[in-house]
């Protein structure tokens, strides 16, 4: 499978959030006939990069959306370079275990900065109504939503920020756990 075709397909899928139609593939790959597109689609299917739904529309497989994982990088003192073993990782599968109960929120504020969650980051949250002491949660406290550490000790529950400039939140009326934070995404 020509990597150029795969890269163009991945780029289109990333930008449009859908697979291209046969007509769009004509222009995308510079083909002159739909027969050439048909043959390429067959090769993509044989390579396991795409599949078709019940209506015949193209769908990406995990193999198309995987990102190369090259190995480890030292974050301490430099060391001699070692041969890196290349594998791939599907970010969706790595970051999201329960797709039907997971959503993403953009962080507004810096009350969780010492937990390495900054203003503008994206958090991956998994819906639940229960949390354990020490988990980072999305909670509704007295009618307002916030993200903090969930704390529970001797029957008392509160929300604790990860920034010394903020005070813990003790609910006046009620506290409902809406989700647990499962991951953080930051773009540089």
N, C-alpha and C positions, 0 to 999 in steps of 0.2 A: 504494500500500500504506500503510495507516494505521500510523504510527510506534508508536502505543500497542500494537497487536497485536504488532509486532516486539519492542518492549521487554519485554512480558510473556513472550513466547516465549523471548527471550534470558535473562531472569531465571530462568525455570523450568529451562531447560537448564543454566544455571550452577549452580543449587542442587541439582538432581536428577541431573545428569550424564547425562541422557537426554531425549528428546523426549516431550511429553505424549501420552497416548492421546486418542482422540476424546472419550471420557467426561470425561477431565480437562480438555479444552479447553472443554467446556460450562461448567464452573465458572470456569475461568481467564478466559474472555472474557465471561462473563455471558449466554451464549446459552441459548435455550429449546429448541432442537431440534438434533439431529445433522446435519440438512440444512444448517443455517447453518454448522456446523463444516466440513462437506464443501465448501461453497462457499468458505470462507476458506482451506482447505487448497489448493484449486485456485488461488486467487489467490497464495498463498505459493509454490506451485510455478511459476506463470507468472512471478513476480518473481525466481525463481532462489534463493530463500532456503531452501527445503527440497526434498528429493527422497524417493523411496521405495526401499526395498530389495526383494529378490525376494519377500519375504513381505508386502509392502505396508506395512511399518512406516516411519514418518517418520524421515528423517535430515537433520541440518543440513548446509548447504553452507558453503563458505568465506565467502560473502556474509553469512550470518547471524552468523558469529563474528568478523567483521572489526571493528576499532576505528578510529575516525576519526583521521587523522594531519593535524594542522592546519598544520604548518610548523616553522619554527625558533624557538627562544627564545634570546636572548642570555644568556650566563652571565658576561659581562664587564660593561662599562659599559652603562648603559641607552641605548637608541637609540629613534628614532621608530618607532612601530608601523607595520608595513606590512600591506597586504592579505594575508591568509593564504589559501593555496590548500588546499582540503580534498580529501584523498584518503583512502583507507582502507588499513589494513595488517592482515594476518592474523598474529597473534602466533605461532601454531603454526608457520606457514611461515617466519616471520622468525627465530625462535629455534632451530628444529629442522630440519636438512637431511635427516638420516637417521633417520626415525621408528623403524624396526625395530631400530636399535642405540643408541637414546638413552634415557637415564633421568635422573631427578632425585634429588639427595641433599640433605639438610639439613646445613648446616655446624655442627659442634660444636667450638668453640675459636676462637682468634684468631691462629694461627700464620701466616695469610695476609692479615692486616689491611692491610699495606702494598701488597698487590695489590688492595685495595678489596673483599676478601671477608671478611665479618664473621660472627661467631657468630650463628646463626639464619637467615642467608641460604640461598637455594636455589641449587645449581649444576646446570647442565645438562651432563651428561657423555655423551660418545659413545664406545662401546666400541671399543677397539683394543688391540693388543699392542705397538705401536710409538709412539715419541715422538721429537720433535726437541728438541735442547738449547734450553731457555728456555720450553718449553710447560708449562702447569700440568696436572698429571696426577693421576689417582686411581691409587695404586700399592699393591701388596702387598709390603711389605718385611719379610723374616724372619717371615712369617706374620701380620703386622698391616697393616691398611689405613690409609692417610693420603692427604692432598692436599697437594702441594708442587710447586715448580718442579722439572722434570727437568733435570739437568745431566750433561753428558758432555764430558770433555776428556782427550785423550791416552789413550783406552781406559778411563778411570776414570769410573764413574757414581755419582751421589749425588742426594739429594733436598734441595732448599734451601728453607727457610721464607721467608716475606716478613714477618718480624718479627725485629728484632735481639735479642729476648729468647729466641729459640729457636736451637738449634744445627743445622747440617746433619746429615742422616742418611746415613751410609755403610753399605750393607748388609753384615752379617756373613756371611750365607749366600747369600740370593738376593733379587732385586728383579724383580717382574713388573709391567709396565704393564697396567692394566685398562681405563683410559679417559683421554680428554683432555677437560679442561674447556672447553666451548664458549660458556658464558654464565653470568651471575649474575642472580638475581632477588631483589630486596629490596622488602619492603612496609614502608611507614611508617605 
